[in-house]
Amino acid sequence: MKTWKTGSVLAAASVIVISQTALAQQTPQQAQQAADQPAEQRGVRTFDPAFFARYNPVTAYDMVRQLPGFAIDNGDSLRGFGATAGNVLIDGQRPSTKATSIADELTRIPARDIARIELIGASAAGDTDVRGYVELANVVLKPAAQVQASTTYIGQLQYQGEHVSTRAGGTRAWKAQDFGGRLQVQASNAQNRGETDIEFYNGAGALTGTRDEFGQQYLNELLINGSFNWTPTARDTLNVTGRIMPRGFNSQSGSISRNTSNTPTAYVADDYTEKDIIYLDLGGDWEHRFSPENAVKLITVNSLVSWRPQEFFQQFPGTGPRSLATRIDTESKRGEHVLRGVWTTKPSDKHTIEIGLEGAFNYLDTSRSISNAVGAGPFTPQFLPVASTRVEELRGEAFIADTWRVNPQFTLDMGFTFEASRITQTGDAEQEREFTYPKPRLQATWTPNKTDQLTLNFERIVAQLNFSEFASVVQLVQGQLTVGNPDLKPAQTWDASLQWKRTIGQRGSFLIKGFYNRVDDVQDFVVIETSPGIFFTGAGNIGEGDRYGARMEVALPLDTVGVKGGMLKFFAQGRKSTVTDPITGEDRPFANDFTFDSNIDFRQDLPGLKLAWGGDYTFPGGETYAFRLTEIQRRDFGQGDLDFFIETTAIKGVTVRLNLDNLGDSPSWLDRRFISPSRLTSNTISSREFRESTNGPIVTLTLQGAF
C-alpha cells in the first residue's frame, strides 16, 4: 500500500511544481490587464470554434470536455427535478429530462452547428440559472434563417475477454429560425466476461478450499431518442423530449469448487435473464416571458420502466446428479411523474429571484416468488420476507431563491426549499409515513480578478431513496439475502465546502477544495428481526455520521516545457468518514466509502499530423467496507488502471480512435470475513472468503463523424 501512496504524492508534487512554473510566467502586465478588464466581462469566458480546432471535434461533447478546468457534471441523483440539474446548458436552457444525461445530449449535437461555448462563472449568475454550481458551460448554437440539417454517426467495436461488443447509430438534426429537432437511433450489443479466483479459510486461517468462478453478460439495446423545440412567438418557447428503449439482458455464471487436494467438490450454474425490458420517457417545458425581467416556466418529466427478471440456479456435487435448484421469478414496474412551475423575476440588475412549486409521484411495484427443488424433485415455494410490495411516494415542495450580485466581484446565491412527502408501502409489508425537510442553500463567490475565484458553499441535501431496497433481494451465487425494509429513510446531509480556483493562461487551471458533511440517517445495512429470534441483514439507517476531505484538480498546457500541444491533468481526493456501528457501538467508516482516489491524464494534439495520442493512469484507491449481520466485507483494488489511446482525423470529417484500457488487468479484491452465529453475539471470525476478480484488457475501435 505504501507504493501507491508514494507514487500519488510524487505525482501531485510534480504537478504542483509545474503549475508554479506556469503561474510564474504570468507577467505583471497580464495581471494588470485582468484587473482592468470591465467587470461585466469577468463572469463569462467565450470560446470560439477556432479554440477547439486542434481537437478536431465531431460533436459538442468533444468540445465541452476540452474546456479548461471544466468537467461535465450530469447532476446528482437527488429528490426532485430542480436538484438534479447538470452544469451544461444548451442555448441557455437545461433539457427537461432526468433519463438522459447531459453528456449523452451533447453527443447528438454536431460540432459544426456550434457558434461558441461560454464558461459562465458565478459573477454572471444574475443573468443565468447557475443552480448552485460555481461554473456552467453554455453551448450556443448557430442561428439558421432557413431549415438546415446535419447528421452525426458513430460505429464502435470492442473486444474484451474473447467477446466482441458493437454499437452503431446516428443522429439527424434539423434547425430553423423558430424551431429545431433531433432524432437519434442507436443499436448496441454488449458482451463482457469476468473471472474470480476464490480462496476459503477456516477461523484459524488455514486454507480449506478454492473456487474458480466466471460470469458472462449479454446486453442488447435499441435506443430511439428525440427532441423538438419551437419558438412560436418572441415570448414563448416550447421544448419536448422523448425516449423509448427496449432492452434484453442475460447473465450466465458458474463455478467449480475444489478441496486442498485440487479435487472438484461442487459445481454451480446460474442463469439470470431480464425479459420484456422497456424504458419510456416523455418530458417537456414551456416558457413565457412577460417582459425581459419576468418569465414563467412549466416543466414536466415522466418515465416508466418495466422488466421481468427470471433466475435459475443449480448446484451439483463433485460427481453425480444435481443436488439443489432454485427458481426466482420477478415482475417489476417503476414510474415517476414530475410537474414543476417557476416564476423568475429580476426586480433590479443586482437580483434574480425564483419562486416555484414542484409535485412528484414515484412508485415501484415488485412481485417476487422463490422455489427450491432438492435433487430431481419438484419445486416447492419458499418463504421470502417482503418479497412482493408496492411503494408509492407523493411529494411536494415550495422554493424560493435569490441570486444577488452584490458587486461585480461578489455574488450570493441563496435559496430555501421546503419539502413534504408521504411514502406508502403495501403488500407483504404495509406502512405509511410522512416526512418534512427544510433545505436551505447559501453559496458565496468572490472573484477578485480574472484569474482567481473563491467559493463558500453551505446547503442541506436530501438523498433519493432507492425503492428497490424496500423489497428483499437474493444473491444466489454469493449466498446473500438482503431483506426489504419499510422503515427506510432518505439520508440528509449538511454540506459545507470552501474552494479556490485559479485559471492559468487560456487553457490551464488549478483548483483546491475542502469539504465537510454532517449526515443524518446514514444509509447502511441494519439488523431486521422478521419474527421473534429470526434476524436478517437489510437496508436501513444507522444514525448520524461525519465525512470530511479535500480535492485538488490541475490542468496544465505543456507547451512551455517543450511538449507542443500537450495537456496534463491531475486530480486527487482524500476523505474520511465516521459513523457508529449499530451492533458494536464502535466508530467505523461509512459503507462503500473510498478513502482516496487519484488520476493523471495526458493528451497531445499534433494538428500537422492530424493525430492525437495520450493516456491516463488511475492510482489504486483506498479500501471500502461493508458491515452485514454475519460478515464484514473489505474491498480493495490492485496496482491501478492504465489506459492508452490514439486517434486520427486523416479522413476529413471523420475521427478514428483506438482505445486500450485496463492494460494491466488490474484486479479487485473482496475479503469476506464471516462471524458465526452473527455479530450480535460474537466478534470471532469463523471463516473467510478471499475473492480476486479480473475483467481483462479492453480494446475499443471507434469511428465517428458528421455531415
C-alpha positions, 0 to 999 in steps of 0.5 A: 500500500505504501507504493501507491501512496508514494507514487500519488504524492510524487505525482501531485508534487510534480504537478504542483511544481509545474503549475508554479512554473506556469503561474510564474510566467504570468507577467505583471502586465497580464495581471494588470490587464485582468484587473482592468478588464470591465467587470461585466466581462469577468463572469463569462469566458467565450470560446470560439470554434477556432479554440477547439480546432486542434481537437478536431471535434465531431460533436459538442461533447468533444468540445465541452470536455476540452474546456479548461478546468471544466468537467461535465457534471450530469447532476446528482441523483437527488429528490426532485427535478430542480436538484438534479440539474447538470452544469451544461446548458444548451442555448441557455436552457437545461433539457427537461429530462432526468433519463438522459444525461447531459453528456449523452445530449451533447453527443447528438449535437454536431460540432459544426452547428456550434457558434461558441461555448461560454464558461459562465462563472458565478459573477454572471449568475444574475443573468443565468440559472447557475443552480448552485454550481460555481461554473456552467458551460453554455453551448450556443448554437448557430442561428439558421434563417432557413431549415438546415440539417446535419447528421452525426454517426458513430460505429464502435467495436470492442473486444474484451475477454474473447467477446466482441461488443458493437454499437452503431447509430446516428443522429439527424438534426434539423434547425430553423429560425423558430424551431429545431429537432433531433432524432437519434437511433442507436443499436448496441450489443454488449458482451463482457466476461469476468473471472474470480479466483476464490480462496476459503479459510477456516477461523484459524486461517488455514486454507480449506478450499478454492473456487474458480468462478466466471460470469458472462453478460449479454446486453442488447439495446435499441435506443430511439431518442428525440427532441423538438423545440419551437419558438412560436412567438418572441415570448414563448418557447416550447421544448419536448423530449422523448425516449423509448428503449427496449432492452434484453439482458442475460447473465450466465455464471458458474463455478467449480469448487475444489478441496486442498487436494485440487479435487472438484467438490461442487459445481454451480450454474446460474442463469439470470435473464431480464425479459420484456425490458422497456424504458419510456420517457416523455418530458417537456417545458414551456416558457413565457416571458412577460417582459425581459425581467419576468418569465414563467416556466412549466416543466414536466418529466415522466418515465416508466420502466418495466422488466421481468427478471427470471433466475435459475440456479443449480448446484451439483456435487463433485460427481453425480446428479444435481443436488439443489435448484432454485427458481426466482421469478420477478415482475417489476414496474417503476414510474415517476411523474414530475410537474414543476412551475417557476416564476423568475423575476429580476426586480433590479440588475443586482437580483434574480429571484425564483419562486416555484412549486414542484409535485412528484409521484414515484412508485415501484411495484415488485412481485417476487416468488422463490422455489427450491427443488432438492435433487430431481424433485419438484419445486416447492415455494419458499418463504421470502420476507417482503418479497412482493410490495408496492411503494408509492411516494407523493411529494411536494415542495415550495422554493424560493431563491435569490441570486444577488450580485452584490458587486461585480466581484461578489455574488450570493446565491441563496435559496430555501426549499421546503419539502413534504412527502408521504411514502406508502408501502403495501403488500407483504409489508404495509406502512405509511409515513410522512416526512418534512425537510427544510433545505436551505442553500447559501453559496458565496463567490468572490472573484477578485480578478480574472484569474482567481475565484473563491467559493463558500458553499453551505446547503442541506441535501436530501438523498433519493431513496432507492425503492428497490431496497424496500423489497428483499433481494437474493444473491444466489451465487454469493449466498446473500439475502438482503431483506426489504425494509419499510422503515427506510429513510432518505439520508440528509446531509449538511454540506459545507465546502470552501474552494479556490480556483485559479485559471492559468493562461487560456487553457490551464487551471488549478483548483483546491477544495475542502469539504465537510458533511454532517449526515443524518440517517446514514444509509447502511445495512441494519439488523431486521428481526422478521419474527421473534429470534429470526434476524436478517441483514437489510437496508436501513439507517444507522444514525448520524455520521461525519465525512470530511476531505479535500480535492485538488484538480490541475490542468496544465498546457505543456507547451512551455516545457517543450511538449507542443500541444500537450495537456496534463491533468491531475486530480486527487481526493482524500476523505474520511468518514465516521459513523457508529456501528449499530451492533458494536457501538464502535466508530467505523467508516461509512459503507462503500466509502473510498478513502482516496482516489487519484488520476493523471491524464495526458493528451497531445494534439499534433494538428500537422499530423492530424493525430492525437495520442495520450493516456491516463493512469488511475492510482489504486484507491483506498479500501471500502467496507461493508458491515452485514449481520454475519460478515464484514466485507473489505474491498480493495483494488490492485496496482491501478488502471492504465489506459492508452489511446490514439486517434486520427482525423486523416479522413476529413470529417471523420475521427478514428480512435483506438482505445486500450484500457485496463492494460494491466488487468488490474484486479479487485479484491473482496475479503469476506470475513464471516462471524458465526452465529452473527455479530450480535453475539460474537466478534470471532471470525469463523471463516473467510472468503478471499475473492480476486476478480479480473475483467481483462484488457479492453480494446475499443475501435471507434469511428465517428463523424458528421455531415 
